[in-house]
């Protein structure tokens, strides 16, 4: 119940923040993943401790960077190369995995 209430409050707060920016498509971006991640980290710190949450937060940051790389590659291919959407998004998953695991290997391999 606490996770549900905390997640709902944080999602609502981020939705309000996202609504303040233009274009309005940012509202969905701010209302989803960041709020759920923050709620999860806040609840996890009480049960697993700060060391565990630190590792999780670093992993979330690298995953977000990998998603940014994926999005950039997909956007460029869709707008510039004119390749079909299905092919670009499915093959873009390889880019995401390469970025995510490459960052993990370079930065967090010894931290875990």
TAMO-V174813 format. One record per residue. N is the residue number from 0. RES is the residue in one letter. PSI is psi in degrees with one decimal (* if undefined). NEAR is the number of other C-alpha atoms within 12 Angstrom. D_LAST is the distance of its C-alpha to the last C-alpha in Angstrom with 2 decimals. Layout:
n res psi near d_last
N RES PSI NEAR D_LAST
N RES PSI NEAR D_LAST
//
This chain:
n res psi near d_last
0 X -41.0 8 30.63
1 X -43.1 14 28.66
2 X -41.4 21 26.08
3 X -47.4 15 29.09
4 X -43.7 15 30.88
5 X -45.9 21 27.99
6 X -42.6 26 27.07
7 X -41.5 22 30.77
8 X -41.9 20 31.30
9 X -40.0 27 28.45
10 X -42.8 29 29.55
11 X -43.0 23 33.08
12 X -44.6 24 32.18
13 X -32.4 28 30.39
14 X -39.3 26 33.34
15 X -44.1 21 35.72
16 X -44.7 22 33.79
17 X -31.0 23 33.70
18 X -20.0 19 37.42
19 X -20.8 17 38.19
20 X 159.9 16 37.06
21 X 139.8 12 38.97
22 X 164.0 11 38.85
23 X -11.4 16 38.57
24 X -17.5 15 36.09
25 X -21.4 18 33.39
26 X -43.2 24 34.09
27 X -37.8 24 32.34
28 X -46.5 22 29.35
29 X -21.5 26 28.99
30 X -6.6 28 29.86
31 X -98.3 26 27.21
32 X -46.1 23 23.49
33 X -38.8 28 22.94
34 X -39.5 30 24.78
35 X -40.4 28 23.10
36 X -44.2 30 19.61
37 X -40.8 29 20.83
38 X -41.9 29 22.50
39 X -44.2 28 19.52
40 X -39.5 30 17.34
41 X -40.4 25 20.36
42 X -32.5 23 20.85
43 X -32.1 22 17.28
44 X -32.6 19 17.14
45 X -33.1 16 20.10
46 X -33.2 13 18.83
47 X -15.8 16 15.11
48 X 165.1 15 15.03
49 X -31.2 16 13.94
50 X -44.0 17 10.38
51 X -45.1 20 9.70
52 X -35.7 24 11.99
53 X -44.9 20 10.48
54 X -43.4 24 7.28
55 X -42.0 25 10.04
56 X -41.6 24 12.36
57 X -40.4 24 10.50
58 X -39.2 26 10.14
59 X -40.1 25 13.80
60 X -43.9 23 14.88
61 X -36.5 27 13.82
62 X -37.9 27 15.48
63 X -39.6 22 18.48
64 X -43.2 24 18.80
65 X -38.7 27 18.78
66 X -37.3 28 21.38
67 X -42.1 20 23.39
68 X -45.9 25 23.50
69 X -48.2 27 24.59
70 X -41.4 24 27.20
71 X -45.1 21 28.56
72 X -45.5 26 29.01
73 X -43.5 29 30.63
74 X -47.2 21 32.86
75 X -44.6 18 34.04
76 X -38.4 21 34.84
77 X -43.5 19 36.66
78 X -32.3 15 38.71
79 X -41.0 13 39.44
80 X -21.7 14 39.48
81 X 26.7 14 40.97
82 X 152.6 19 38.94
83 X 144.6 16 38.98
84 X -45.3 17 36.48
85 X -44.4 14 35.29
86 X -44.2 16 34.62
87 X -47.5 25 32.82
88 X -39.6 23 30.51
89 X -41.7 18 29.67
90 X -23.5 20 29.10
91 X -22.8 28 27.10
92 X -34.5 22 24.38
93 X -39.6 21 23.75
94 X -42.8 24 23.36
95 X -47.5 27 20.85
96 X -43.3 23 18.71
97 X -43.9 22 19.09
98 X -46.4 27 18.19
99 X -50.3 29 15.15
100 X -30.0 21 13.63
101 X -45.0 20 15.02
102 X -42.0 24 13.39
103 X -45.9 24 9.92
104 X -39.9 17 10.80
105 X -34.7 14 12.37
106 X -35.2 18 10.22
107 X -2.8 22 6.55
108 X -41.7 15 6.20
109 X -13.0 9 5.63
110 X -22.5 15 3.82
111 X * 15 0.00
//
